[in-house]
Amino acid sequence: MAKHGKKYRKVTEHLSAGKLFGLNEAVEFLKKNTFTKFDETAEIAFRLGVDPTKSDQSVRGSVSLPHGSGKDVRVIVFASGPAADEAREAGANEVGFQELIDKVKGGWVDFDIAIATTDAMAEVRKLGKVLGPRGLMPNPRAGTVTEDTAAAVKQFKAGRVEFKMDKAGNVNIPFGKLSFEPAMLEENGKAVIAAVMAAKPQACKGVYVKKVTVSSTMGPGLPLEARELTV
């Protein structure tokens, strides 16, 4: 079990056992009780009631945060021709086809989002061992396999966030920085919750979301009330 420092333990003294939070309450608590010298990231974690071993119950998608993520998102694009030119003009950090594939194959993964055109995917799929484990493989469901590379680059640069269920059936999504105004974090959080609820697989039976927790980089996890899942 991880050991927490004195500042963390002091924060948790303000928490009542079994207390559930509204999203606005959770945001206010984390902002009021931050104790770090850096701008912490706010996250929402979902414990899902799906079977992660079944492909038809996988949960994956993306969400456009109304107020951005507060992070400088590094985007690369696998494309050639006009699609490559449009991606460069839109602000992609790196654009290319075979030369970029070779660079990534060599172990370079200094980026947050990888976008590819449909034609490029025939070769990009060969990077599965490099991109797959890091959750960086382009995917149509996440909006990262597209012919409109310019729009995709702009969306991810502006705060569109990908999410994907892990092997244990959990989804963790950042939704801003604690320096954001409370209303901005709340709107971003509602967008995240709505996106995960909309991503429910048709094959999922019974309770889809078992638990939702809001936290910051160094702060405690605050469980949300069930009513927050109806936003």
C-alpha positions in Angstrom: 0.0 0.0 0.0 1.3 3.4 -0.9 2.4 5.7 1.9 1.1 9.3 1.8 2.9 12.3 3.3 1.7 14.6 6.1 0.1 17.2 3.7 -2.0 14.5 2.0 -3.1 13.0 5.3 -4.0 16.5 6.5 -6.3 17.0 3.5 -8.0 13.7 4.1 -8.9 14.7 7.6 -11.5 16.9 6.1 -13.2 14.0 4.5 -16.1 12.0 6.1 -16.2 8.3 5.6 -18.7 7.3 3.0 -19.4 10.8 1.8 -20.4 11.2 -1.8 -19.8 14.5 -3.7 -21.5 16.4 -6.4 -19.1 17.3 -9.2 -19.1 21.0 -8.2 -18.3 20.0 -4.6 -15.5 17.8 -5.7 -13.9 20.5 -7.8 -14.2 23.0 -5.0 -12.6 20.6 -2.5 -9.7 19.8 -4.7 -9.0 23.4 -5.5 -9.2 24.5 -1.9 -7.0 21.7 -0.6 -4.2 21.5 -3.1 -0.8 21.5 -1.5 1.6 21.3 -4.4 3.8 23.9 -6.0 2.7 22.9 -9.5 -0.6 23.1 -11.4 -2.2 19.7 -10.8 -4.2 17.9 -13.4 -7.9 17.1 -12.5 -9.0 13.6 -13.5 -12.2 11.5 -13.5 -11.8 7.7 -13.0 -14.6 5.3 -13.9 -14.9 1.7 -12.6 -17.0 0.0 -15.3 -19.3 -3.0 -15.0 -18.2 -4.5 -18.3 -16.2 -7.6 -19.1 -12.8 -6.3 -20.3 -11.9 -9.7 -21.7 -14.7 -9.5 -24.3 -14.0 -7.3 -27.4 -17.7 -6.4 -27.8 -17.7 -4.8 -24.4 -14.6 -2.5 -25.0 -15.0 1.1 -24.2 -13.1 3.7 -26.2 -13.7 7.1 -27.6 -12.9 10.8 -27.4 -14.3 13.9 -25.9 -13.9 17.6 -26.7 -13.4 19.5 -23.5 -15.2 22.9 -23.7 -12.4 24.7 -22.0 -9.4 22.6 -23.2 -7.2 20.4 -21.2 -4.6 23.0 -20.2 -1.9 20.8 -21.8 0.2 21.5 -24.8 -0.9 18.4 -26.8 1.8 17.0 -29.2 0.1 15.7 -32.3 1.7 13.7 -35.2 0.0 12.7 -38.4 0.8 9.8 -40.7 -0.2 11.1 -44.2 1.0 12.1 -47.6 -0.1 14.5 -50.3 -2.7 17.1 -49.6 -3.8 15.5 -46.3 -0.2 15.9 -45.0 0.0 19.6 -46.2 -3.3 20.3 -44.4 -2.1 18.7 -41.2 1.0 20.9 -41.2 -1.0 24.0 -41.8 -3.3 23.0 -38.9 -0.4 22.9 -36.5 0.6 19.2 -36.3 4.0 18.8 -34.5 5.2 16.3 -37.0 3.8 15.0 -40.3 5.1 12.3 -42.7 4.5 8.8 -44.0 7.2 6.2 -44.4 10.0 8.3 -42.8 7.7 9.0 -39.8 6.8 5.3 -39.5 10.5 4.4 -39.5 11.1 7.0 -36.8 8.4 5.6 -34.6 9.5 2.0 -35.3 12.9 3.0 -34.0 11.4 3.8 -30.6 10.4 7.5 -30.9 7.2 8.1 -29.0 7.5 11.8 -27.9 3.9 12.7 -28.7 0.4 12.5 -27.2 -1.8 11.8 -30.2 -1.2 10.0 -33.5 -3.6 10.6 -36.4 -3.5 8.7 -39.7 -5.4 8.7 -43.0 -7.2 5.5 -44.0 -4.6 4.8 -46.7 -1.7 5.3 -44.2 -3.2 2.8 -41.8 -2.1 -0.1 -43.9 1.5 0.6 -42.8 0.8 2.3 -39.5 -0.8 -1.0 -38.2 2.6 -2.5 -38.4 3.6 -0.2 -35.5 1.2 -2.1 -33.1 4.0 -3.3 -30.8 5.2 0.3 -30.3 1.9 2.2 -30.3 -0.5 -0.4 -28.9 0.8 -0.7 -25.4 1.0 3.1 -25.1 -2.6 3.6 -26.3 -1.3 5.7 -29.2 -2.6 3.5 -32.1 -4.9 5.6 -34.4 -8.5 4.3 -34.3 -11.7 5.4 -36.1 -13.8 5.3 -32.9 -11.4 7.8 -31.3 -11.5 10.1 -34.3 -7.8 9.5 -35.1 -8.3 7.7 -38.4 -9.7 10.3 -40.7 -9.3 12.0 -44.1 -9.9 15.4 -42.6 -6.5 15.7 -40.9 -6.7 19.4 -40.4 -9.9 19.2 -38.4 -8.6 16.4 -36.3 -5.4 18.2 -35.5 -7.2 21.4 -34.5 -9.7 19.4 -32.3 -7.0 17.6 -30.4 -4.8 20.7 -30.0 -7.8 22.6 -28.7 -8.6 20.0 -26.0 -10.1 16.9 -27.5 -9.1 13.9 -25.3 -9.0 10.2 -26.1 -10.0 7.6 -23.6 -9.7 3.8 -23.5 -10.6 1.2 -21.0 -7.7 -0.6 -19.4 -7.4 -4.4 -18.8 -9.2 -4.1 -15.4 -12.2 -2.3 -16.8 -11.2 1.2 -15.7 -11.2 4.5 -17.6 -9.2 7.5 -16.5 -9.6 10.9 -18.2 -8.0 14.2 -17.4 -10.4 17.2 -17.6 -8.3 20.3 -16.9 -6.0 21.9 -14.5 -6.7 23.0 -10.9 -5.9 26.6 -12.0 -9.0 26.6 -14.1 -12.1 28.4 -12.8 -14.5 26.0 -11.0 -17.2 26.5 -13.6 -14.7 25.6 -16.4 -13.7 22.4 -14.6 -17.3 21.5 -13.9 -18.3 21.9 -17.6 -15.3 19.9 -18.7 -16.2 17.2 -16.2 -19.8 17.0 -17.4 -18.6 16.6 -21.0 -16.3 13.7 -19.9 -19.1 11.9 -18.0 -21.5 12.4 -20.9 -18.9 10.9 -23.4 -18.3 7.8 -21.2 -22.0 7.2 -20.7 -22.5 7.5 -24.5 -19.8 5.0 -25.1 -21.6 2.2 -23.3 -21.3 -1.0 -25.4 -24.6 -2.6 -26.6 -23.3 -5.9 -25.2 -23.0 -4.6 -21.7 -25.8 -5.8 -19.4 -26.6 -4.7 -15.9 -24.8 -1.8 -14.2 -22.5 0.0 -16.7 -20.7 2.4 -14.3 -20.0 1.1 -10.8 -18.1 4.0 -9.4 -16.8 7.4 -10.5 -14.0 9.2 -8.6 -12.7 12.7 -9.1 -9.1 13.5 -8.1 -6.1 15.6 -8.8 -2.5 14.6 -9.5 -1.6 14.5 -5.8 -5.0 14.8 -4.1 -7.4 12.1 -2.7 -10.1 10.4 -4.8 -13.6 11.8 -4.2 -16.5 9.5 -5.1 -19.3 11.1 -7.0 -23.0 10.8 -6.4 -24.9 8.6 -8.8 -27.0 11.6 -10.0 -23.9 13.0 -11.6 -24.1 10.3 -14.2 -27.3 11.8 -15.7 -25.6 14.9 -17.0 
